[in-house]
Amino acid sequence: MAHTVSWFEIIGKDGPKLREFYGHLFDWQFEEAPGMDYGMIHAGSGGIGGGIGSLHGTGESYVTVYVEVPDINASLEQAEKLGGKTIVPRTVIPDQVTFAMFSDPEGHLVGLMEPM
């Protein structure tokens, strides 16, 4: 069975400005993540949820999707065997999400999530 896209993310230099832009453009209402410059949009009918926030450190702005997989470490290992590179190893944010990120052979950033 194919794995599904379960989340999207738009991260840039000015998270509040991006949330204002996309909020007005798509009529999205954000739930602010406590202690983070990150606003979450809940999935609508037939859609997926996502988040918009600010960069941490000196990274590059990005737009990505997260694919739900049963075992992040196994998926990262497979991605590397196929020419990808782990960017963010398996990371747990307690009571919220377990995620990781990798780049594909052309440098596109893709996220992975484990079911809670």
Rosetta silent file (secondary structure, phi, psi, omega in degrees, C-alpha in Angstrom):
SEQUENCE: MAHTVSWFEIIGKDGPKLREFYGHLFDWQFEEAPGMDYGMIHAGSGGIGGGIGSLHGTGESYVTVYVEVPDINASLEQAEKLGGKTIVPRTVIPDQVTFAMFSDPEGHLVGLMEPM
SCORE:     score description
SCORE:     0.000 S_00000001
   1 L     0.000  135.928 -179.873    0.000    0.000    0.000 S_00000001
   2 L   -69.213  146.527  175.890    1.307    3.449   -0.899 S_00000001
   3 L   -82.531  146.662 -175.177    2.157    5.869    1.893 S_00000001
   4 L  -101.581  151.093  170.935    0.082    9.052    2.013 S_00000001
   5 E   -73.541  126.862 -174.052    1.053   12.703    2.226 S_00000001
   6 E  -121.188   -5.451 -176.874   -0.155   13.769    5.660 S_00000001
   7 E  -163.118  152.402  171.183    1.190   17.306    6.248 S_00000001
   8 E  -127.774  163.006 -179.468    2.693   20.261    4.409 S_00000001
   9 E  -147.231  137.517  174.356    4.983   22.987    5.614 S_00000001
  10 E  -124.498  115.016 -176.293    5.923   26.466    4.409 S_00000001
  11 E  -123.497  130.355 -178.750    8.914   27.905    6.260 S_00000001
  12 E  -147.307 -170.197 -175.923   10.445   31.291    5.574 S_00000001
  13 L   -70.428  -30.149 -176.236   12.181   34.320    7.016 S_00000001
  14 L  -132.515   84.975 -178.497    8.996   35.938    8.395 S_00000001
  15 H   -53.808  -48.406  179.401    6.485   33.352    9.622 S_00000001
  16 H   -58.345  -40.714  179.064    3.866   35.876   10.807 S_00000001
  17 H   -65.993  -40.531  177.161    3.929   37.647    7.432 S_00000001
  18 H   -64.239  -41.210  178.492    3.608   34.305    5.597 S_00000001
  19 H   -64.363  -38.888  177.447    0.673   33.282    7.814 S_00000001
  20 H   -63.010  -45.554 -179.993   -1.012   36.616    7.119 S_00000001
  21 H   -58.903  -56.910 -176.809   -0.485   36.168    3.364 S_00000001
  22 H   -69.269  -30.974  176.707   -1.780   32.581    3.184 S_00000001
  23 H   -62.021  -45.474  178.216   -4.510   33.279    5.733 S_00000001
  24 H   -71.183  -40.319 -177.028   -5.960   36.038    3.554 S_00000001
  25 H   -64.988  -44.904 -173.799   -5.342   34.188    0.306 S_00000001
  26 H  -113.453    6.967 -178.210   -6.974   30.891    1.313 S_00000001
  27 L    58.630   40.526  178.644   -9.084   31.949    4.329 S_00000001
  28 L   -86.889  138.128  175.199   -6.936   29.755    6.596 S_00000001
  29 L  -107.261  129.616 -174.711   -7.278   30.073   10.370 S_00000001
  30 L  -103.691  142.708  169.214   -4.125   29.234   12.319 S_00000001
  31 E  -105.262  117.612 -176.622   -3.638   27.608   15.692 S_00000001
  32 E   -74.769  132.987  176.698   -0.370   28.914   17.102 S_00000001
  33 L   -76.643  127.594 -178.256    2.005   26.262   18.449 S_00000001
  34 L   -56.967  130.419  176.076    2.975   27.164   22.044 S_00000001
  35 L    72.658   10.200 -178.344    6.475   28.600   22.332 S_00000001
  36 L  -133.032  152.371  171.934    7.126   28.444   18.586 S_00000001
  37 L   -88.629   72.712 -172.573    6.776   30.815   15.644 S_00000001
  38 E  -152.343  123.507  177.037    4.585   28.227   13.911 S_00000001
  39 E  -112.703  136.517 -176.792    0.921   28.281   12.997 S_00000001
  40 E  -109.377  142.035  176.156   -0.991   25.115   12.131 S_00000001
  41 E  -110.459  127.118  179.583   -3.917   24.695    9.751 S_00000001
  42 L   -81.252  148.549 -179.028   -6.177   21.743   10.452 S_00000001
  43 L   -59.973  134.704  172.989   -7.173   19.434    7.625 S_00000001
  44 L   -93.245 -175.324  179.179  -10.424   20.309    5.933 S_00000001
  45 L   -60.226  117.979  178.408  -12.713   17.918    4.190 S_00000001
  46 L    76.739    8.138 -178.228  -10.591   15.918    1.761 S_00000001
  47 L  -119.138 -174.847  176.105   -7.420   17.867    2.556 S_00000001
  48 L  -120.049  156.031  176.058   -4.343   17.639    4.744 S_00000001
  49 E   -81.552  171.193  179.799   -3.217   19.868    7.563 S_00000001
  50 E  -163.948  179.865 -179.887   -0.081   21.956    7.507 S_00000001
  51 E  -142.547  150.895  177.830    2.038   24.545    9.190 S_00000001
  52 E  -131.660  128.910 -177.160    3.636   27.879    8.384 S_00000001
  53 E  -155.207 -173.873 -179.110    6.508   29.274   10.403 S_00000001
  54 E   -97.650  153.946  176.225    9.845   31.035   10.590 S_00000001
  55 L   -62.839  150.749  171.298   13.293   29.634    9.903 S_00000001
  56 L  -109.470  126.104 -179.615   15.447   28.506   12.784 S_00000001
  57 L    77.565 -144.236 -174.585   19.057   29.591   12.432 S_00000001
  58 L  -109.017   25.611 -177.767   20.438   30.502    9.041 S_00000001
  59 L   -67.675  179.253  179.880   18.636   27.896    6.926 S_00000001
  60 L   -97.190  148.386  173.071   16.922   28.391    3.588 S_00000001
  61 L   -62.307  149.884  179.056   13.209   28.953    3.074 S_00000001
  62 E  -156.322  159.728  169.918   11.356   25.875    1.890 S_00000001
  63 E  -126.079  131.167 -178.342    8.031   24.300    1.031 S_00000001
  64 E  -147.865  168.072  173.050    7.706   20.568    1.625 S_00000001
  65 E  -118.186  155.007  175.947    5.313   17.698    2.174 S_00000001
  66 E  -114.268  134.025  179.381    5.468   15.019    4.857 S_00000001
  67 E  -108.124  132.504  179.167    4.752   11.392    4.055 S_00000001
  68 E   -80.221  127.887  179.619    3.474    9.082    6.787 S_00000001
  69 L  -133.554  153.697 -178.946    5.605    5.952    7.216 S_00000001
  70 L   -74.263  -25.276 -175.966    5.560    3.206    9.869 S_00000001
  71 L  -144.215  101.178 -177.212    9.316    3.433   10.611 S_00000001
  72 H   -58.693  -45.793 -176.761   11.173    6.687    9.979 S_00000001
  73 H   -61.994  -40.028  177.618   14.638    5.211   10.486 S_00000001
  74 H   -64.651  -38.800  179.445   13.977    2.426    7.953 S_00000001
  75 H   -68.358  -40.161  176.827   12.687    5.005    5.445 S_00000001
  76 H   -63.300  -41.521  178.381   15.724    7.262    5.962 S_00000001
  77 H   -61.330  -44.596  178.661   18.015    4.269    5.448 S_00000001
  78 H   -64.503  -41.914  178.426   16.202    3.369    2.224 S_00000001
  79 H   -59.029  -42.848  179.882   16.309    6.997    1.008 S_00000001
  80 H   -66.109  -38.601  177.094   20.077    7.065    1.546 S_00000001
  81 H   -61.949  -30.423 -178.506   20.517    3.765   -0.327 S_00000001
  82 L   -90.240    3.594  176.897   18.636    5.347   -3.236 S_00000001
  83 L   107.035    3.887  177.240   20.837    8.464   -3.298 S_00000001
  84 L   -85.193  179.680 -178.528   19.082   10.712   -0.774 S_00000001
  85 E  -141.681  130.544  176.332   20.589   12.383    2.299 S_00000001
  86 E   -68.291  128.143  178.461   19.234   12.673    5.844 S_00000001
  87 E  -104.246  -46.577  175.997   18.817   16.348    6.736 S_00000001
  88 E  -125.322  116.604  179.494   16.945   16.061   10.074 S_00000001
  89 E   -68.866  172.802  179.338   17.181   12.687   11.845 S_00000001
  90 E   -50.236  123.017 -175.756   14.196   11.101   13.604 S_00000001
  91 E  -129.894  132.955  179.367   12.990   13.767   16.050 S_00000001
  92 E  -110.031  124.729  168.430   10.274   13.449   18.684 S_00000001
  93 E  -105.970  105.702 -171.749    8.270   16.429   19.888 S_00000001
  94 L   -50.586  137.057  178.108    6.430   14.864   22.845 S_00000001
  95 L    62.206   12.377 -179.769    2.641   14.630   22.520 S_00000001
  96 L  -128.470  -61.684 -173.079    2.793   16.291   19.072 S_00000001
  97 E  -162.580  151.228  167.654    4.773   14.577   16.311 S_00000001
  98 E  -118.081  123.332 -173.168    7.657   12.290   15.398 S_00000001
  99 E  -144.204  169.492  172.528    9.321   13.464   12.175 S_00000001
 100 E  -155.035  169.184  176.889   12.478   13.533   10.056 S_00000001
 101 E  -140.317  144.877  175.285   13.569   15.187    6.822 S_00000001
 102 E  -138.070  163.299  172.027   15.702   14.083    3.896 S_00000001
 103 E  -108.713  144.076  177.390   16.742   15.476    0.536 S_00000001
 104 L   -80.884  178.483 -177.578   16.214   13.487   -2.637 S_00000001
 105 L   -59.070  -19.901  177.625   19.015   13.049   -5.213 S_00000001
 106 L   -99.758    4.182  176.162   18.189   16.475   -6.714 S_00000001
 107 L    93.737    4.663  177.347   18.118   18.253   -3.349 S_00000001
 108 L   -71.305  136.302 -178.717   14.333   18.518   -2.793 S_00000001
 109 E   -86.833  127.924  179.699   13.408   18.503    0.890 S_00000001
 110 E  -131.130  139.049  178.887   10.887   15.832    1.927 S_00000001
 111 E  -103.016  155.843  174.803    9.531   15.127    5.411 S_00000001
 112 E  -124.825  144.533  176.232    8.576   11.878    7.071 S_00000001
 113 E  -134.338  142.781  171.884    6.087   11.398    9.933 S_00000001
 114 E   -99.341  144.932  177.697    5.283    8.376   12.062 S_00000001
 115 L   -62.465  147.807  179.356    1.687    7.841   13.167 S_00000001
 116 L   -84.493    0.000    0.000    1.012    8.825   16.779 S_00000001
